[in-house]
Structure formats: C-alpha cells, structure tokens
C-alpha cells in the first residue's frame, strides 16, 4: 500500500482573515424541561446514562466535535429515582451542576452528595458514577473539554474501568520502590544552558513531571450563596462583577475549577448593567434566578431563570444587565486553559488596551475604595 505524503500549502504573503465568531444561542427553560421529560420517559439504557449533548447549531459546519462552543461540551443528564449509572472514566475533565433533584456521585471511591445548584468537579481518569437516592428526577448539567480532545483525536473513554485501588490498611507495609537503574538516568540532570534563562531537561524528568493531587471537590450552593449575597452591599458604584470563582487550589495561578475551566457563581442586583468587555475565553451562563439581557456584538439577547446561554463567544464584545430582581448564575469559561497556552487576551475596558492575562499585569477594580466608603 502506498504511503501517504504530506503537501505543502503556500501561504507566502498570506494575511489572516478576521475571526468568524460563533453566534450566541439561548436554550430556554422550556426547551430544557421538554428534553428532561423526554429523557426521563426512556427505558433505562444498559449503562444507565440518559443524556443529551446541548450543541451549537453551527457545530458541524465548523468541523469541531459537538459542543456549545468549540472547546466546551455541555450535556444534559437525567437519572430517575432509584437509578444509578454504570462506572466510567475518561481523560476529559468535568464540572457538574445540579439543576433538579439531588443524589450523590462516587468519584474514585469518594462519595459526593449534592443538592440543587451544588457544583462539583471530576478529575481526569477518575472512575465515577451517579446515584439518585431521592424521590425526584435528578437533572445535571455537565461541562467537559471533550470536544477539544476529540479534535486532537485523543479523547480516551473507558466504559469498563477497573475497580479503585484499595488504600493500604493500618499495619500493612506499602511496597518500597526500588532505586532507579543507573542505565535509566541521565547523569547530568536539568541545568541552565544560557545566561538569559534557557535550560536543558533530560528525558526521565520530561516523562515524570511533578504530580499534583487532583481532588474531586464540591461547592454547596447554600454556603456559596451566603458569601455571594455579601457582595450586593457594594452598590452601583462598584465597577467589578459580583462573583466568586469556585476555586480548586490544584490549578494554582491558572485560577480554575478544573485545569481547563473555571466555574463562577455571580449575583447581579436589580438594574445593574455591566461595562462592555471581551476576552478570548468563551462564556456559558446558566441563569437560575431573575431575568435580564445580554448584548453581544451589538445584538440583544433576553434570558430568564432556567435558561442556558452561550453568552460570550471568544473575543466577542459583550455585556449583561439585570431587570427588576436579583440574578443568580453559573458561568463556565475555558479561561485556565487559555492562561496555560498564554493565549488569554482580556480587555476589561474597551477604551484601554487588552492584556495577556497570566503573562502581563491584569486589571484592578475599585472594590477596596467602595468597601472603605462603606466603612468596612
């Protein structure tokens, strides 16, 4: 069989075209409720996983995996009372969000109970399953970086994972690691090559980076809400957004809930209008209280409690406004991934230049001045 050959694509003098931004899309509460009802009415699948991918209408035309934006897949997942799903694991990571009922997940042997509007994360290759031990239909939104891995052709899914490794019991002796064979070790180690900071690293260090514990964590909504509501007192003078990142410390300076995504909980007091801004990371919002509008690239989109929205395609100028009551929302963005790639352009104020967050100095708000004025 003839071997395939690469081709040369001449781009001499080529000028990069402007971005073709994805259109924002609102998935209404009524559409979500209808799909939940349909999924709940199905006979239980063999693996127990009733779910639908919430896909952008243009995903096929753009040649990426099914998702709500190119790097994020949102799935609507349903379990009927008394059911549980089969164990599974994969190298994509997830943020899970309960929007109906309750129950618990088992993640690498750890039991994570959850209730309405709780958020929890799933690390890569952690074996997990879900259980509905309540009398109500369990409904979850799951946010995954699977479409990016599928585009790279490296999304590994194990439908029959091995049982979790049992911890060494009291009094048992863990196996002692043998010292490395001298034939497997470069005797020169890692060292600086040039005066301006270029280094060389040997193979055995390259394939054995420092391992960080990647825990499954839960952010209970009632605890988050108590802290979030304190931000309403900042008043209309505050120029920042009233939110908290659901921070996973293992992500460090990349500010994530998982290494790919951040999840933030936001409160918008009534009649608050954000300043227009933009960022390379794309934003997906689920509004679970209140109503309002988003203006994206000059077009207005209205939303209400129970709606899911691709509210900010990457690098689209946008802002949000609340109507007559407070808005609560979960926002998921692929910001940490972009910080790692040094690609996170962020423009907090359109009258000032953008910054490469994580590589350059970022932005400040007037929070401390507002707090001082309030006597805090």
C-alpha positions as CSV (number, residue, x, y, z in Angstrom):
1,X,0.0,0.0,0.0
2,X,1.4,3.4,-1.0
3,X,2.4,5.6,1.9
4,X,0.6,8.9,2.2
5,X,2.5,12.1,1.6
6,X,2.2,15.5,3.2
7,X,1.5,18.5,1.0
8,X,3.0,22.0,1.0
9,X,0.4,24.8,1.3
10,X,2.0,28.0,0.0
11,X,0.9,30.9,2.3
12,X,3.5,33.5,1.0
13,X,2.2,37.0,1.7
14,X,-0.9,35.5,3.4
15,X,-3.0,37.8,5.6
16,X,-5.0,36.2,8.4
17,X,-8.8,36.9,8.0
18,X,-10.9,38.4,10.7
19,X,-12.5,35.9,13.2
20,X,-15.8,34.4,12.2
21,X,-17.4,34.5,15.7
22,X,-19.9,31.9,16.8
23,X,-23.4,33.3,17.2
24,X,-24.6,33.4,20.8
25,X,-27.5,31.0,21.5
26,X,-30.1,30.8,24.2
27,X,-31.5,27.4,25.2
28,X,-34.7,28.2,27.1
29,X,-36.0,26.7,30.3
30,X,-39.0,25.3,28.3
31,X,-36.7,23.5,25.8
32,X,-34.6,22.1,28.7
33,X,-37.7,20.9,30.6
34,X,-39.0,19.3,27.4
35,X,-35.8,17.3,26.9
36,X,-35.6,16.3,30.6
37,X,-39.1,14.9,30.2
38,X,-38.2,13.0,27.1
39,X,-35.1,11.5,28.6
40,X,-36.9,10.5,31.8
41,X,-39.5,8.7,29.8
42,X,-37.0,6.5,28.0
43,X,-36.4,2.9,29.1
44,X,-33.2,2.7,31.2
45,X,-30.2,2.3,28.9
46,X,-27.8,-0.6,29.7
47,X,-25.2,1.8,31.1
48,X,-27.9,3.9,32.9
49,X,-26.7,7.1,31.3
50,X,-29.6,9.1,29.9
51,X,-28.1,12.3,28.4
52,X,-28.2,14.7,25.5
53,X,-25.4,16.9,24.2
54,X,-26.5,20.6,24.0
55,X,-24.9,21.5,20.7
56,X,-24.5,24.8,18.9
57,X,-26.4,24.8,15.7
58,X,-23.2,25.5,13.7
59,X,-21.0,22.8,15.2
60,X,-21.0,20.6,12.2
61,X,-20.3,23.3,9.7
62,X,-17.3,24.4,11.7
63,X,-15.7,21.0,11.8
64,X,-15.4,20.5,15.5
65,X,-16.8,18.0,17.9
66,X,-20.4,18.5,19.1
67,X,-20.4,21.2,21.8
68,X,-21.9,24.5,22.8
69,X,-18.6,26.2,21.8
70,X,-15.5,24.7,20.2
71,X,-13.8,23.7,23.4
72,X,-16.7,23.1,25.8
73,X,-19.4,20.3,25.7
74,X,-22.5,20.7,27.8
75,X,-24.6,17.6,28.4
76,X,-28.0,17.4,30.0
77,X,-28.0,14.3,32.2
78,X,-31.0,12.7,33.8
79,X,-31.5,9.9,36.4
80,X,-34.9,8.7,37.5
81,X,-35.5,7.9,41.2
82,X,-33.7,4.8,42.4
83,X,-31.4,4.6,39.4
84,X,-27.6,4.7,39.1
85,X,-25.3,5.0,36.2
86,X,-22.5,2.5,35.3
87,X,-18.9,3.3,36.2
88,X,-16.9,5.2,33.6
89,X,-13.7,7.2,33.3
90,X,-12.1,9.4,30.6
91,X,-9.2,11.8,30.2
92,X,-11.5,14.8,29.8
93,X,-12.3,16.7,33.0
94,X,-15.8,17.9,34.1
95,X,-17.7,20.5,36.0
96,X,-21.1,19.1,37.2
97,X,-24.0,21.3,38.2
98,X,-27.3,20.1,39.7
99,X,-30.4,21.8,38.3
100,X,-33.0,19.4,39.5
101,X,-33.5,16.9,42.3
102,X,-30.4,15.5,44.1
103,X,-28.4,12.4,45.0
104,X,-24.7,11.6,45.1
105,X,-21.7,10.8,42.9
106,X,-18.9,8.3,43.6
107,X,-15.6,9.7,42.3
108,X,-12.6,7.4,42.8
109,X,-14.3,5.9,45.9
110,X,-15.3,9.3,47.4
111,X,-19.0,9.9,48.0
112,X,-20.1,13.4,47.0
113,X,-23.7,14.2,48.0
114,X,-25.3,17.0,46.1
115,X,-28.5,19.1,46.1
116,X,-30.0,21.8,43.9
117,X,-27.4,24.3,42.4
118,X,-24.4,22.5,44.0
119,X,-21.3,22.3,41.8
120,X,-18.6,19.6,41.8
121,X,-15.6,18.6,39.6
122,X,-14.4,15.3,38.1
123,X,-10.6,14.9,37.6
124,X,-9.2,13.2,34.6
125,X,-9.4,9.4,34.6
126,X,-11.3,9.3,37.9
127,X,-13.7,6.4,37.8
128,X,-17.2,7.8,38.7
129,X,-20.9,7.1,38.7
130,X,-24.1,8.9,39.7
131,X,-26.8,7.7,42.1
132,X,-30.4,9.1,42.5
133,X,-31.5,8.1,46.0
134,X,-34.2,10.7,46.0
135,X,-37.9,10.7,45.0
136,X,-37.4,13.3,42.3
137,X,-35.8,13.2,38.8
138,X,-32.2,14.1,39.1
139,X,-31.0,16.6,36.5
140,X,-27.5,17.7,35.9
141,X,-25.5,19.9,33.5
142,X,-22.1,18.6,32.8
143,X,-19.4,20.8,31.3
144,X,-16.5,18.9,29.6
145,X,-13.4,19.7,27.5
146,X,-14.2,16.5,25.4
147,X,-14.7,18.3,22.0
148,X,-11.2,19.8,22.2
149,X,-9.7,16.3,22.9
150,X,-11.8,14.8,20.1
151,X,-10.5,17.5,17.7
152,X,-7.0,16.4,18.8
153,X,-8.1,12.7,18.3
154,X,-7.0,11.8,21.9
155,X,-10.3,11.6,23.9
156,X,-9.9,8.3,25.7
157,X,-13.0,6.9,27.3
158,X,-13.0,3.7,29.4
159,X,-16.5,2.2,29.7
160,X,-15.3,-0.7,31.8
161,X,-12.8,0.8,34.3
162,X,-11.0,-1.4,36.8
163,X,-12.1,-1.2,40.4
164,X,-10.4,1.5,42.5
165,X,-7.1,0.6,44.1
166,X,-7.7,-0.1,47.8
167,X,-5.6,2.0,50.2
168,X,-3.0,0.3,52.3
169,X,-4.6,-0.6,55.7
170,X,-3.2,0.0,59.2
171,X,-0.2,-2.0,59.9
172,X,0.3,-3.0,56.3
173,X,3.6,-2.2,54.6
174,X,3.5,-0.4,51.3
175,X,5.8,-1.7,48.6
176,X,9.1,0.0,48.7
177,X,10.2,1.5,45.4
178,X,13.5,0.1,44.1
179,X,16.2,2.7,43.3
180,X,16.3,3.6,39.6
181,X,18.6,1.6,37.4
182,X,21.7,3.8,36.5
183,X,21.1,2.9,32.9
184,X,17.8,4.9,33.1
185,X,19.2,8.1,34.5
186,X,20.9,10.9,32.6
187,X,23.9,11.8,35.0
188,X,23.8,15.5,34.0
189,X,20.3,16.3,35.2
190,X,18.5,19.5,34.4
191,X,20.7,22.6,34.1
192,X,20.8,26.1,32.7
193,X,22.3,26.4,29.2
194,X,22.4,30.2,28.6
195,X,22.7,33.3,30.7
196,X,19.3,34.6,29.7
197,X,17.5,31.6,31.2
198,X,17.3,28.8,28.6
199,X,17.6,25.3,30.3
200,X,18.0,21.7,29.2
201,X,16.0,18.9,30.8
202,X,16.7,15.1,30.4
203,X,14.2,12.6,29.3
204,X,13.5,10.9,32.6
205,X,12.4,14.2,34.1
206,X,10.4,15.1,31.0
207,X,8.3,11.9,31.4
208,X,8.0,12.3,35.2
209,X,6.7,15.8,35.9
210,X,5.8,16.8,39.5
211,X,2.5,15.1,40.3
212,X,-0.2,17.2,41.9
213,X,-3.2,15.7,43.8
214,X,-6.3,16.4,41.7
215,X,-9.2,16.1,44.1
216,X,-12.9,15.9,43.4
217,X,-14.4,18.9,45.3
218,X,-17.9,20.2,46.0
219,X,-19.1,23.7,46.4
220,X,-22.5,23.6,48.2
221,X,-24.9,26.3,46.9
222,X,-26.2,27.4,50.2
223,X,-22.7,28.1,51.5
224,X,-21.7,29.9,48.3
225,X,-24.9,32.0,48.3
226,X,-24.2,33.2,51.9
227,X,-20.9,34.7,50.7
228,X,-22.2,35.9,47.4
229,X,-25.0,37.9,49.0
230,X,-22.5,40.0,50.9
231,X,-21.3,41.4,47.5
232,X,-24.7,43.0,46.9
233,X,-23.9,45.6,49.5
234,X,-21.1,47.1,47.3
235,X,-23.8,49.1,45.4
236,X,-23.8,50.5,41.9
237,X,-20.5,52.4,42.4
238,X,-18.6,49.1,42.3
239,X,-17.2,48.6,38.7
240,X,-16.4,44.9,39.0
241,X,-18.6,41.9,38.7
242,X,-20.1,40.4,41.9
243,X,-18.9,36.9,41.7
244,X,-16.7,34.2,43.2
245,X,-14.6,31.6,41.4
246,X,-15.2,28.1,42.6
247,X,-11.5,27.7,43.1
248,X,-9.7,24.4,43.0
249,X,-6.3,25.1,44.6
250,X,-4.5,22.4,42.5
251,X,-5.0,24.8,39.5
252,X,-2.7,27.3,41.2
253,X,-2.1,30.6,39.3
254,X,-4.3,29.4,36.4
255,X,-7.4,30.2,38.5
256,X,-9.6,27.1,37.7
257,X,-12.2,24.8,38.9
258,X,-10.6,22.2,36.7
259,X,-7.3,22.7,34.7
260,X,-9.4,23.7,31.7
261,X,-12.4,25.6,33.1
262,X,-13.4,28.0,35.7
263,X,-16.9,28.0,37.2
264,X,-18.1,31.2,38.8
265,X,-21.2,32.0,40.8
266,X,-22.5,35.5,40.2
267,X,-25.1,37.7,41.8
268,X,-26.4,40.7,39.8
269,X,-28.5,43.1,41.9
270,X,-31.6,44.5,40.2
271,X,-31.0,47.0,37.3
272,X,-27.2,46.5,37.1
273,X,-25.6,47.0,33.7
274,X,-22.0,45.7,33.2
275,X,-19.5,47.6,31.1
276,X,-18.8,46.1,27.7
277,X,-15.7,44.0,27.6
278,X,-14.3,41.0,25.8
279,X,-11.9,38.0,26.3
280,X,-10.6,35.1,24.3
281,X,-12.2,32.6,26.7
282,X,-15.8,31.7,25.8
283,X,-18.6,32.0,28.5
284,X,-21.6,29.8,29.0
285,X,-24.1,31.0,31.5
286,X,-27.0,29.2,33.3
287,X,-29.4,31.6,34.9
288,X,-31.3,30.1,37.8
289,X,-32.9,33.2,39.3
290,X,-34.1,36.5,37.8
291,X,-34.1,37.8,34.3
292,X,-32.2,40.2,32.1
293,X,-30.4,40.7,28.8
294,X,-27.0,40.3,27.2
295,X,-25.7,42.5,24.4
296,X,-23.2,40.6,22.2
297,X,-21.5,42.3,19.2
298,X,-24.4,44.8,19.3
299,X,-27.2,42.2,19.2
300,X,-29.5,41.9,22.3
301,X,-30.5,38.5,23.7
302,X,-33.0,38.2,26.6
303,X,-32.9,35.4,29.1
304,X,-34.7,34.3,32.3
305,X,-34.4,31.8,35.1
306,X,-33.8,28.3,33.8
307,X,-32.2,29.4,30.6
308,X,-28.8,28.2,29.4
309,X,-26.8,30.5,27.1
310,X,-23.6,30.7,25.1
311,X,-23.4,34.3,26.3
312,X,-19.9,35.3,25.1
313,X,-18.2,33.5,22.1
314,X,-14.5,34.0,22.3
315,X,-13.4,37.7,21.7
316,X,-16.9,38.9,21.2
317,X,-17.7,42.3,22.8
318,X,-20.5,41.8,25.3
319,X,-22.1,43.0,28.5
320,X,-25.0,41.9,30.7
321,X,-27.9,43.6,32.5
322,X,-30.3,42.5,35.1
323,X,-34.0,43.5,35.2
324,X,-36.2,44.1,38.2
325,X,-34.9,41.3,40.6
326,X,-31.5,39.9,41.6
327,X,-30.0,37.4,39.1
328,X,-28.0,34.3,40.1
329,X,-26.0,32.5,37.5
330,X,-23.3,29.9,37.0
331,X,-20.7,30.8,34.4
332,X,-18.2,28.3,32.9
333,X,-15.3,29.6,30.8
334,X,-12.2,28.0,29.4
335,X,-10.0,30.7,30.9
336,X,-7.5,28.4,32.7
337,X,-6.7,26.6,29.5
338,X,-6.1,29.8,27.7
339,X,-3.8,31.1,30.6
340,X,-1.7,27.9,30.2
341,X,-1.5,28.4,26.5
342,X,-0.6,32.1,27.0
343,X,-3.5,33.0,24.7
344,X,-5.9,34.7,27.2
345,X,-6.3,38.2,25.8
346,X,-8.7,40.2,28.0
347,X,-10.0,43.7,27.5
348,X,-11.8,44.8,30.7
349,X,-12.4,48.3,29.3
350,X,-12.8,48.9,25.6
351,X,-11.2,52.4,26.0
352,X,-7.9,50.8,27.1
353,X,-5.6,48.1,25.6
354,X,-6.1,44.4,26.2
355,X,-3.7,42.4,28.4
356,X,-2.4,38.8,28.1
357,X,-3.7,37.6,31.5
358,X,-1.2,35.3,33.2
359,X,1.7,36.8,31.2
360,X,1.1,40.5,31.7
361,X,-0.3,42.6,34.5
362,X,-4.1,42.2,34.7
363,X,-6.8,44.6,35.8
364,X,-8.0,46.1,39.0
365,X,-11.4,47.2,40.2
366,X,-12.5,49.8,42.7
367,X,-13.6,47.2,45.3
368,X,-11.3,48.5,48.1
369,X,-12.4,52.1,47.6
370,X,-16.0,51.1,47.7
371,X,-15.5,49.0,50.9
372,X,-13.7,51.9,52.5
373,X,-16.6,54.2,51.7
374,X,-18.9,51.7,53.3
375,X,-16.8,51.7,56.4
376,X,-15.7,48.1,56.1
